[in-house]
Every structure is written in structure tokens, then in C-alpha cells.
């Protein structure tokens, strides 16, 4: 199967080289959700008697220790600080002085932490209902092709353009994975715009969710707009950095790409896999199934269009030749592993027998000593 992957990639590279329908694609991801006061389980059901603290949410994303004044409780996530590479708060023109943060002097410092703590404690006070919507969160993948400064500039530009300009206060945290392959930003936005020395009324129901928990028409339109605008900002940033990669917010089908989207595993299952633990087998099976189907997508397309598999990019040899070689190698490897397993079993049996013989000899010696 590994060789099938290499064949598919070869075909993909050939399409690029010869002006096919594919382009150099950077990773696209923009998710938006509402953080409400009512705590919910993973299935989206309300947990009776449990409420969400915005201070806990903000502390987790910023890797800091923040105190929830209403609950008289501190939330300490400084252990995650190594994953957080940048934080800053953005406020619209005319906002109170305490909401404005000097990027160069205060971002990531105790002063920035104090502003963050005051911001979300203020929101906790303003939002009085038990089922209040406290903030909107965006999770946005940052093009790995950009350096750190370019990534910060891109997410700051998008936040100012789409959210700060509408009067909202924004709390940004840039994260990196341990392997460095998943730079992304968490953008927390107030649900209320700044008004006077505090916050005004929430806008219309565009961002609301209906009683069944699904996004209403206005929310869907907003999400589509945000996804489109991030595509433009990111692609402009890639162009400014003289990179050829581009992102596209559209689905693979809408892009005309004959490839199945890979099911989302989720951060919990991904973390378990990295730690060597068994994650949800159904999720992993779905991912493997999509990977296997995508590995032969080039073959399916060739057969559909030409009635046979193209040999372009395969050195002129039949498509089945490298596959058969790979299968033979796989079978040989399986036999070798089988032999090693059998040998290991015999070694364990011999070791166990040796320990038993040694124990039996000692017991016989003790018995003979007692009978003297």
C-alpha cells in the first residue's frame, strides 16, 4: 500500500509539472463556534449544574494563570505556555485605555495578562443570563510556509479587518505543535461591541444558534464570509512572501478535485495516537479507509478518462510492476516478522524451562539437606 501512495503522489506531481488541474495547496482551516455559559459534554448535551468560565477558556488558550473574580477561582495553564508563541489583545478605536495593548511592549507580559484577566471578568459581569453566549471563537490554521512574523501579521490583519472594525475586542493566541507542523491561532472575540466605557448590546441574531443547536441562516452566511475573507488574507500574505502555495476555502468537490476529504480525528484521538495509546478505532478506520481510496484516485481517474492506467511518471513500466514488487517485499517482510515471532516464543520457552530446571535443582538440594 505504501507503493500505491508513492504512485499516486508521482501522478499528482506530474499533473503539476504538466499544467494539470491541481495547484500547490497550503492547508486551510477556519472553524467558528460560540462559547456559552452552559457547559456541555462531547455530544453537545447540557451538563446540569455546571457552567463555563471565560477565564478558564482564555487561560487555557493563552497558557497563563487567570483569576475568575465572580467564582473566586484561579485557572492555571502555565504548563501549556511552551505551546503558545504569541498573544495579544486588539480593541477598536475609541475603546477605553485599559483595553488597548501595546504589541511591542506588553504582549505576553504580566501587563498583557492583567488586561486579559480584566477583559473576560468584565464579560462575565456583563453577561448575566445563565445561558448567555460569552464569546465567539475562531480556530484558524496558519500557512506553515510563512514565518512567525508573517503569520502574526496575517492573523492580526484578518482580525482587525473582520472583527475589530465592527467594534469587538479580540484576544489572539498563536499555538504551535511539538513537531512544528500545525501552527494555528485561537481568536476569542467578544459578542458585544465596545460602547462608551464598556460594552453595548449584542448585534442582531446573525450569530445566534436556534433552539436545536444548529446555526441559523445568518450565522451560516457570516461563517462563509469569514472563511472567504481569511482565504484572501492568507493568499495575499503568501504572495507577499513570494510563495507559490495558496489556500482555498471551498470543498474538494467544489474545487473539482477528485479526492475524498479525510475524516477529522480530533485533538483527543490525535494526542492518544502520539502517546502510543489506542484512539477511537472507528475514527482511525474511517481515516484509513479514506487514505486507501485516495491512494488509487489517480488510477480511477485514468481508467475513467482513458480506459487504462497512465504510465506517465512511472518510467514507462506497467503500472502493476512496482505494485507486484512491493507486494512481494511485503510478503517477505511478513514472513520475516513471523519467523522472528516464532523464535521469540521459543526463546521465551527455553528461558522459562531453564528457570524451572534451576528452581527444581535448588528444591532437590534442599530436600536432600533436610533428609540427612
N, C-alpha and C positions, 0 to 999 in steps of 0.2 A: 504493500500500500504506500510505503514511503516513496517508491519509484513512481507510482502514479501521480503523487504530489509533484515530483520534480518534472514530470512530463507536462502536467497542467501549467506549471509555472513557466516552462520553456515556451509553451504555446502563447501564454499571456505576454511574455517578453517579446515574442516575435510579432504579435499584434501591435505592440507599442512601437517597435522598430520600423514596421512597415505601414504605420499610419492607420491602424485599426481603430475600433470604436472605443478603446479604453484609454485612459489617461493616467498620469501619476496622481494618486489619490492619497491625501492625508486623512487621518481619522476624524470623523465627525461625530459629535455627541453634544446635544443640548437637551437637558431634561428640566422641567419646571414642576414644582409641587407647592402646595400650601402647607405650612406648619401651623396646625391648630392646637388649641389648648387641650382638647380631649385626647388622651393617649389611646393609641390603637395598637393591636397586635399585628403580626405579619400578614394576616388575612384581611386586614383593614377593619376589623371589628373593634368597637369602642371597649376599652377596659374600664369597668365600673370603678369609680373612686380614685382613679389615677389621672393626674394632669401633667401636661408637658411644661417645662420651664424653658423659656427662651435663653436664659443664662446658661443652661446646660448645653443647649444646641450651639450657642455661639462659642462657648468654652471648648467644646469638642472640635469645632472646625478651626479655631484659631490656635489650639494647643496651649491654652492658658488656664489660669485659675480665676474664675469669676464668682462673685457672690450674688445670690438671689436675695434681695433685701426683703421682699414680701414673705418669703419662706424661711428667712434667716438661715440659709444653707449655701455652702460653697461647693462649686463643682470644679474639680482639679483634673485637668487633662494635659498637664505639662509633660507627661511622659510621651505624648504624641508630638512634641514640639519639633523633633527631628524631621518629621514628615511635612511640616509647614515651612515653606520657604519665603513667604511674603504675606503680610496682612496690611490692610489699610481701610480707612473709613472715608467715604465720599458723601458730601452733603451739597444741596443746591445753593445757589446764590441767595443771600438773604436769610439763611438759616442762622440760628443762634451760634455765637462764637464757640461754645463748647462742642458743637457737632463737627466743627472743621478740624481736620488733622493735617499737620504739615508732613507731607510724604517723606521728605528727606530726613527730618529731624525726629519725628515721633513714631513712624510706622514700626511696629514690632517692639516698641519700648513700653515701659510702665505707663507713660502718658497715654499711648495708644490703647493700652489695656484698660485704663481708667475710663477713657471715652467709650469704649465698647461696653464696659460694665454699666455706665450711666445710660447709654442709649437703650439697651434692652431692658433695664429696670424701668425706664420711662415707658417703654411699650407695654410692659407687664402691668403698669399702673393705668395706662390709658385704656387698655382692652379689659373691660370689666366683666363681660359675659363669660359664663362657664364654657361656652362653645365658641369663643372668639377665635378668629383667624389672626395669628400673631405676626406672621411674616411669610413672604414668598421666597423660595429657594431655587436657585438655578445651579445645576451641576454641568459644567462645560469642559470638554476636553480641549486642551491647548495643543496646537501643532508641535510635535516633537522636533520638527525641522527648524523652529525658531529658538533662539537662545533665551535665557531667563528674562533679560531686559525687554526683549521684543514681545515675549508672552505677557509680561506685566502691562506693557503699553497697549497691547491688543485688548485685553480684558478690561482695562481701565477705560479705553476709548468706547467700547461697546456699552459698558455700564453707564457712563456719562451720557451717551447718546440716547439710550433707550429708557433709562430709569431715573437718573439724577435730573435730567432735563424735565421730567414730569413731576418733580418735587419730592421724590422719595430719597431716603437716606440709605446708603449701600454699605455693607460690611463684606469685604472681599478677603478670602483666604486662598492662597495658592498651595497646592499639595503636590508632592512627588512620591512615586512608589519607590521601594527599595532598589529595584532594578533600573529605575530611571525611565521606564518605557511608558509611563502613564501620567504625564503632567496634566493636572486639571485644576479648575477653580471652583470654589463654592462661593456663590454670591447670595448673601442674605439681604433682602430688600424689605423695608417697612411697608405695610399695607396701607398706611396713611401718609399723605404728603405733609411736608412741613407747612405750618401755618402760624405766623406770629412767633411766639417764643416756644411753641410746642408743635403738636400735630393736629391737623384738621380732620374732617370727615373722610371716610373711605370713599373712593370713586364709585361709579355705577357698578352693577353686578357683573361686569365683563369678566372679572377674575374669580367670580364665585363658583361654587360647585352646587349642583342640585341635591335634593334630598336622597337620591340613590347613590350619591358618592361619585357620579361621573361629571366630567367637566361640561359646563353648558356651552352653547354656541359661541358666546362672546369669548370665553376662555380659550376655546379651540382656535379662534381667529387670532387672538393675541399670541398664542404659542406658535402658530405658523409664521406670524410676522417676526417674532423674536428669532426663530430658527433661521429665517431668511436673512435677517439683518446680521446675525453672527456669521453666516457664510460669507457675506460681503466683507465684513471687517477682517475676518481671518484671511481671506484670499488677498485682500489689499495688503495685509501685513506680510504674507508670503511673497507677494510681488515686490514689495519694498525691500525685502531681504534677498531679492534676486533668486528665489527658489521657484522651481517649476511645479511643485506639488500644489494641488488645490483641494478644497473640501466641497461637498455637495450635500445639502440638507435633504434632498429627495430620496425616496426609497430606491432600492436597486432596480425594481421593476420600472419605475418612472424614468430612471436613467438609461433604461434599455440594456442593462447588464444581466446576462443570463447566469445568475448565481443566487443561491438561496442565502438569506441572511442567517447568521449564526445565532442561535438562541442565547439569551442573556443568562449567564450563570449566577451573577450577583456577587457582591463583595464577600459574603459569608462563605459561600462554597469555594470561591477563589482562594480565600485565606486558608481554608482547610486543606485544599489541594497543595498549596505551597508548603504547609507544615507536614505534609505526608499523611494526612488523615483522609478518610473516605468521605467525600461530599455526597450530596443527594444523587443517587445513581440514575434517577430519571432525567435530571438535568444534564448530567455528563453524557448519558446515552443519546440525548437529543442533539447535543453538540457534535458528538462523534458521527451521528447519522448525517448531519448537515455537512460536516467536513468530507465524509466519504462521497456524498453526492456531488459536492463541488470539485472534488479531485478529478472527476471524469466529465466535468461540464464541457471542456473543450472537445472531447470525443463526441459527446452527444450533439454538439452544435455542428461539427464537421459532418457527421453522418446525416443529420437533418438537411444540411445545405448541399452536400456533395455526394452523399450516398456512401462515403467511405471516410476513414480517418486520415487526416492530412499527415504527411511525413515531413512537413516544413519544420525546421528546427530540431529534427531528430537525426540529423546526419545521414539522411537518405535510407535508413534502415527501416524495416517494417515496424509498425507501432507495437506489435506483440513481442518483438525480440527482447528489448530491455525488460519488459514485464516478466517474460518467462525466466530470464536470468535472475531477476530479483526474487521470483517465487522459489527458484531452485536454491538460491542463497538462504532464503527464509527457512526452507525445509531443512537445509543443512544445519542452520543455526538452531532450529528446534531440536534436531537430533542431538546436537552437542549439549544443549541445555538438559535434555533428557538423560544423557549419559552422566552428566555432572550430578544431576539429582539422585540418580540411582547410586552412583559412587558415594555420594554424601550419606545416603541411607545406610549403605554397607559399612562406611567408616563409623557412623554412629553406633551401629550394632556391634561392631568389633570393640569399640571403646566401652560400651556397656558390658559386654562379656568379660573384658579384661578387668573392669571394676568388680564384677561379680566374682570372678576367679580369685582376685586378691582378697575380697571380703571372706570368701569360703576358706581360703588358706589360713587367714587370721583366726577364724572361728574354730577350725580344726586344731590349730595350735593351742588355743585357749582351752578347748575341751581336753586335749591330751595333758595339758598342765594340771587341770583340775583332777584328773583321774590318777595322777601319780601319788 
